[in-house]
Amino acid sequence: MCKNQELNRSKPTRSTTNVYQPRLKVSERVTQRRGGHRVAKPSKQGHRRAAESCRPAMASLLLLAALALLFVMASGQGAKTVLPFAPSCSTSGNYTDGSKYKKNLDQLLASLPTAAGDNGWFYNGTVGTGADKVFGLIMCYADRNETQCLECLAGAPAGITALCPGSRNVSAAYDACVLRYSDTDFFSVAGRDEAFYVTWPSTVDQARLEVARSSLMNRLARTAAGSPPLFVANESAPLAGSSDSVYGLAQCTRDLTASECSWCLTTYVGLLPGRFPNSTGGAIKGYSCYVRYSVGAFDITLPPRRPAPPVG
């Protein structure tokens, strides 16, 4: 499988092409893993809501951008292609152009944006039968707004096959959504892999942070796992010795069982003290769940309620 690449943060940029780099706050820095090694450089301070590109190693970024740009140009459409930070792409048993699996995959990916948009920003489904059956899932993260969500739903499927050509099993985490597809049924089972994590460069007293963060995030993990169908929870807790509060978010993909959601969230919450000992904010994104905390509030956007079916 293609392993995650390391990302270094740099100054905000704005792409002039239709290849879209994920937007993150300039107060954050991002780390991804390759072979167990990790590198993360602090970003420059700036406006909290500014858009910023996420830059992997230069050669890898140029390759990913070129592939995605070629895909968009070949499609003849002006749709914005959203790039994942580092997709996990299988390399064995690849499908070929013109194969039944490829046709089923194309049909599934084409249906995901509309299906998820009509289903509270989440959808999982299948196309095909037997060995050529494709299982797919897409979902928005709750700490991104509706515009970012819909943009990710529309753009994530568009270029993933260009980044993972021939792969039958793909997991991709984006700034605003997560996308997975496979030739085996992964629904209801939490993926064990961590996609990437985000670190806020500013710091706070470690002991006071841990007291507030530990109780808050463990509570949110329990609440989210016990809150179907959205499997999401957010809350805050006071930070002792200050007027600030610690805000948290816990979220699972909505195909999971309560026990699998709980396992995923509890695992990630357990990583927070070691990963972010005194950072004012941190987030860990996997392909099945997501945890985030911050000293200071951040926006949460829940999907619109589906209209009730007509009576009679």
Secondary structure, DSSP 8 states (H G I E B T S, - for coil): ------EEE-S----SSSEE-----TT-EEE-EETTEE---------TT----EEE-HHHHHHHHHHHHHHHHHHT----EE--SS-EE--SS---TT-HHHHHHHHHHHHHHHHHHTTTSEEEEEES-GGG-EEEEEEE-TTS-HHHHHHHHHHHHHHHHHHSTT-SSEEEE-SSEEEEEESS--TTS----EEEEEE-S-B--HHHHHHHHHHHHHHHHHHHHTSTTTTEEEEEEE-TTSS-EEEEEEEE-TTS-HHHHHHHHHHHHHHHHHH-SSBSEEEEEESSEEEEEEES----------------
